Amino acid sequence: MPRQQTHGTSAIDPNAHYTYRDYKTWPEDERWELINGKAVPLYGMSPAPKLRHQTLLFKLASQLDAFFEGKPCHPFISPVDVFFPKTGEALDENDQVVQPDLFVVCDQAKLFDEGIHGAPDFIIEILSPSTALRDQSDKRALYEEGGVREYWIVNPDTLEAFIYTLTEGSYGLPRVADLREPTPSSIFQGLTLKARKADL
């Protein structure tokens, strides 16, 4: 599909509909997601995440890694492509490709060289100015519809977490937590996550 070129960027046409076939031909130095076929930039046209964002990401990732060691579930950290395919859809036709900040997959059948085919069990998105609105709207809707069992949205400045748990196919209202205190997962018994502002 042709691109609309703009000075200083590859500028994928925001009005076009794309699939993974298009996505995998885009520049390697830019990061994009596909949501309902629309190309949205991660950091290709905006600043990289702030240091606080990345520090919190690694703190939480290390806790997940320690908890799941020796268990069948595996944590992953961005960038890893996660596909939400429709039933019977070829991978190249998929128009839902995202890169969550941090996630856990328990079904080994979903792991492929290209990335994760199907919904992770658990996702954490850490808010940043360029992604905050999308994390709280489009991606929340995608994760709910796709079957992500638990979704955390974390504010790196306040350490507030909004925790959505899938119940009968719907998230409903989030549980609000303070990550300065041990915060339990709703779906993984014994898993708690915590962060200190002093460490960020």
Beta strands, then each sheet from edge to edge (+ up, - down):
strand 1: 32-35
strand 2: 38-41
strand 3: 74-77
strand 4: 82-83
strand 5: 97-98
strand 6: 102-105
strand 7: 111-112
strand 8: 115-117
strand 9: 122-126
strand 10: 150-154
strand 11: 160-165
strand 12: 175-178
strand 13: 183-184
strand 14: 192-193
sheet 1: 1+ 2-
sheet 2: 3+ 6- 9+ 10+ 11- 12+
sheet 3: 5+ 4- 8- 7+
sheet 4: 13+ 14-
end
